[in-house]
Amino acid sequence: MPRFTPYRHHLGLAGSLILMLSITACAGPERWVNPDASSDQSSLDRNYCQQRADHLASRQLDIDQASNRNIGTTDQLSQDMAIADARKLRQRLYANCLGARGYQRKGN
């Protein structure tokens, strides 16, 4: 019988989050524009904001899942809700980051 370790479980959840965030980052029909930023600067800004949002959302997911484990709530629904919350947080962080750099959201 395989032995369960919280560390392995944690790595699996982290991998799922990274995959989920990567898919979410590419799925949006919107784009961000800043007429004052060059193409190179826009690329740098988007990459920075994506990495920052991914990092902060992942950290919050880790906190939420640790809290759920501490209170004994480890069911699939709780995990799914924590991941959904992380996805929404990541989108807000990304939008706030680009907005702070002078970008505006434009629909395609």
C-alpha positions as CSV (number, residue, x, y, z in Angstrom):
1,M,0.0,0.0,0.0
2,P,1.5,3.4,-1.0
3,R,2.2,5.7,1.9
4,F,0.6,9.1,1.7
5,T,2.7,12.1,2.6
6,P,1.4,15.6,2.8
7,Y,4.4,16.8,0.8
8,R,3.5,14.7,-2.2
9,H,-0.1,15.7,-2.0
10,H,1.0,19.4,-1.8
11,L,3.2,19.0,-4.9
12,G,0.2,17.6,-6.8
13,L,-2.0,20.5,-5.9
14,A,0.7,23.0,-6.7
15,G,1.1,21.4,-10.2
16,S,-2.6,21.5,-10.7
17,L,-2.6,25.2,-9.8
18,I,0.2,26.0,-12.2
19,L,-1.6,24.2,-15.0
20,M,-4.9,25.9,-14.2
21,L,-3.3,29.4,-14.0
22,S,-1.4,28.8,-17.3
23,I,-4.6,27.8,-19.1
24,T,-6.6,30.7,-17.6
25,A,-3.9,33.2,-18.6
26,C,-4.3,32.3,-22.2
27,A,-8.0,31.9,-22.4
28,G,-9.2,35.5,-22.1
29,P,-10.7,37.3,-25.2
30,E,-9.5,40.6,-23.8
31,R,-6.3,42.5,-24.4
32,W,-4.5,45.2,-22.6
33,V,-3.2,48.3,-24.4
34,N,-1.0,51.2,-23.4
35,P,-0.4,53.7,-26.2
36,D,2.7,55.0,-24.3
37,A,4.4,51.6,-24.0
38,S,6.5,50.1,-26.8
39,S,5.9,46.6,-27.9
40,D,9.0,45.4,-26.0
41,Q,7.9,47.3,-22.8
42,S,4.3,45.8,-23.1
43,S,5.7,42.3,-23.3
44,L,7.9,43.0,-20.2
45,D,5.0,44.4,-18.3
46,R,2.7,41.5,-19.2
47,N,5.3,39.0,-18.2
48,Y,6.0,40.7,-14.9
49,C,2.3,41.1,-14.0
50,Q,1.6,37.4,-15.0
51,Q,4.5,36.1,-12.8
52,R,3.6,38.4,-9.9
53,A,-0.1,37.4,-10.1
54,D,0.8,33.7,-10.4
55,H,3.1,33.9,-7.4
56,L,0.7,35.7,-5.1
57,A,-2.3,33.6,-6.1
58,S,-0.3,30.4,-5.6
59,R,0.9,31.6,-2.1
60,Q,-2.7,32.4,-1.2
61,L,-3.8,29.0,-2.4
62,D,-1.2,27.4,-0.2
63,I,-2.4,29.4,2.8
64,D,-6.1,28.4,2.1
65,Q,-5.3,24.7,1.7
66,A,-3.1,24.7,4.8
67,S,-6.0,26.3,6.7
68,N,-8.4,23.7,5.4
69,R,-6.1,20.9,6.5
70,N,-5.7,22.4,9.9
71,I,-9.5,22.5,10.5
72,G,-9.9,19.1,8.9
73,T,-11.6,20.2,5.7
74,T,-9.8,18.3,3.0
75,D,-12.8,17.2,0.8
76,Q,-12.7,17.7,-3.0
77,L,-15.3,20.6,-2.9
78,S,-13.1,22.6,-0.5
79,Q,-10.1,22.0,-2.7
80,D,-12.1,23.0,-5.8
81,M,-13.3,26.2,-4.1
82,A,-9.8,27.1,-3.0
83,I,-8.6,26.7,-6.6
84,A,-11.5,28.7,-8.0
85,D,-10.8,31.5,-5.5
86,A,-7.1,31.4,-6.5
87,R,-8.1,31.8,-10.2
88,K,-10.3,34.8,-9.5
89,L,-7.6,36.4,-7.3
90,R,-5.0,35.8,-10.0
91,Q,-7.2,37.6,-12.6
92,R,-7.7,40.6,-10.3
93,L,-4.0,40.8,-9.4
94,Y,-3.1,40.7,-13.1
95,A,-5.6,43.3,-14.0
96,N,-4.6,45.6,-11.1
97,C,-0.9,45.2,-12.0
98,L,-1.4,46.2,-15.6
99,G,-3.8,49.0,-14.7
100,A,-1.2,50.4,-12.3
101,R,1.2,50.6,-15.3
102,G,-1.3,52.6,-17.4
103,Y,-2.8,49.8,-19.4
104,Q,-6.5,49.7,-20.3
105,R,-8.6,46.6,-21.0
106,K,-9.9,46.3,-24.6
107,G,-12.2,43.6,-25.8
108,N,-11.3,41.8,-29.1
